[in-house]
Amino acid sequence: MAYEQFSYVYDRLMEDMPYDEWLEFARQCWHKQGEPRTVVDLGCGTGSLSVPLVQLGYEVTGIDLSEDMLAIARHKADEAARLEPGKQGGSLLLLQQDIREWSLGRQTDAVVSFCDCFNYLLEPEELVAAFRHTFEALAPGGIFMFDMHTPHQLRSYAEAQPFLLNEDDVAYIWTCEFDEERCEIEHALTVFAKEVERPGREEREERFYRVDETHVQRAYPPAFIEQELRNAGFADVSVYADFTWMSLAEDTERAFFVAVKPK
């Protein structure tokens, strides 16, 4: 499938995600801890956070394993620059790398990774590797922040499934299977999306295409995550609940971690 079609279905399904809240959480944290100049967006996907960061003036490096996602992110960044040239105060570099072993060859002021990217690391040693590479990539005093679904949230998905969507341009069936022993969930998603009309093409009968996706995530005890961050070298580690500066509760859905590298 051409990346324009993939972009449409991915961003269409993700359009209600709280990107503005993630961005605001990051900016509030930087206001408290120190404003960065360079920012790495780990697991940047289609650039829904990277591009706004560029518009705010940051020098952003977006890292993702998917070549298709990075192509979409570049297209979105180019479109944003064309439509709002006055807002492009920063810069964007996109790199295809694995977040478990990423590197820049230079140090950065801040690293962010939102939308539960780290839940896709299914073994503890993968998390440990990602934390250590992030620590090495940060400048002294640099800030690392990310969110992860809690065990409570994965159990909630399993209890509430199946999920259905039926709209004029897109529909899906989403089911889940939960492994309690590993606190791991498998999401099976079948999407039917309307083909996007491209300029210059002759009109034709409305068509839909099918996309089958499987996503596996694992949740870890927040105390384990905090300890592994400290083991990686981070001295100042804080944990917050659901886009707030409050401590975790039993019903917390997203745990937000903020770790600072010693100066």
C-alpha positions, -999 to +999 in steps of 0.1 A: +000+000+000+013+035-008+023+054+022-003+081+015-031+055+021-014+041+052-010+076+065-047+082+060-059+052+079-033+055+107-038+092+113-075+089+109-077+063+137-053+083+159-069+117+154-085+116+188-053+108+207-043+135+232-012+149+213-019+184+227-019+170+262+014+152+256+029+184+242+017+205+271+030+179+296+064+181+280+065+219+280+054+221+316+081+197+326+108+216+307+096+248+323+103+233+357+135+215+348+151+236+321+142+245+285+160+223+259+172+233+225+175+198+210+148+172+214+147+135+204+112+120+198+116+083+202+090+062+183+080+094+165+056+075+142+040+099+116+053+130+133+022+141+152+044+154+180+076+160+162+061+185+137+045+207+164+078+207+184+095+220+152+069+247+149+077+257+185+113+262+176+130+231+188+157+212+169+140+178+167+153+144+157+125+119+151+134+082+154+113+053+144+118+018+131+092+021+103+103+035+070+067+041+061+060+061+092+091+082+087+080+089+051+046+101+064+063+123+090+085+139+063+054+146+042+036+162+071+066+183+080+069+195+044+032+203+043+033+222+075+062+243+063+044+250+030+011+260+047+026+279+077+061+289+067+063+315+095+059+288+122+089+267+113+112+280+140+131+247+145+144+219+124+135+182+118+159+153+112+143+118+108+163+086+114+153+050+110+165+032+141+155+007+168+147+025+201+164-004+219+198+005+204+195+041+191+223+066+189+229+101+175+267+104+176+261+135+197+243+144+229+208+159+231+191+181+257+159+161+260+143+128+249+105+122+248+086+091+239+048+092+242+018+072+232+030+041+251+059+033+228+078+015+255+049-010+261+059-025+228+092-037+244+081-072+255+111-083+276+127-065+305+162-066+289+148-046+260+136-019+283+170-019+301+188-015+267+166+014+256+171+032+289+209+028+288+211+041+252+189+070+261+211+078+291+242+078+269+225+101+243+215+127+268+237+156+278+244+161+315+213+176+330+192+162+301+156+152+307+140+119+296+102+117+297+078+090+285+045+074+293+035+037+296+001+020+300-002+005+334-012-031+342-046-017+352-051-002+317-042-035+299-066-054+321-093-028+313-088-032+276-092-070+280-124-066+300-140-040+277-132-057+244-144-061+216-143-025+203-162-015+172-162+016+149-185+021+120-182+055+102-187+066+066-150+065+057-136+039+081-147+009+102-129-015+124-132-046+146-107-047+175-103-076+198-079-084+226-063-114+243-047-109+277-019-130+293-022-124+330+011-141+339+031-118+316+007-088+319+008-088+281-020-081+256-024-088+220-046-064+200-060-078+167-074-050+145-092-053+112-098-020+095-118-011+064-109+023+051-122+043+022-096+049-006-083+085-007-090+102-040-058+116-056-057+147-078-057+139-115-074+105-112-106+099-131-137+095-109-145+059-101-167+039-079-161+043-041-138+016-029-125+004+005-094-014+014-087-038+043-058-036+068-051-063+093-029-053+122-016-071+153-001-052+182+014-067+213+021-047+244+033-055+279+029-036+311+054-035+339+051-025+375+059+012+378+084+005+406+103-018+383+105+009+356+117+035+382+144+011+395+157+003+360+159+040+352+181+045+383+202+015+373+208+031+339+223+061+357+194+085+361+195+100+396+163+120+397+133+099+387+096+109+392+064+092+383+031+109+376-005+098+367-025+105+336-012+139+323-011+154+358+015+160+385-002+137+409+011+103+422-001+071+407-034+055+419-049+021+415-070+033+385-041+052+367-042+044+330-009+060+319+021+064+341+044+093+332+081+090+340+105+119+342+142+111+346+171+135+347+207+127+339+231+140+366+251+171+356 
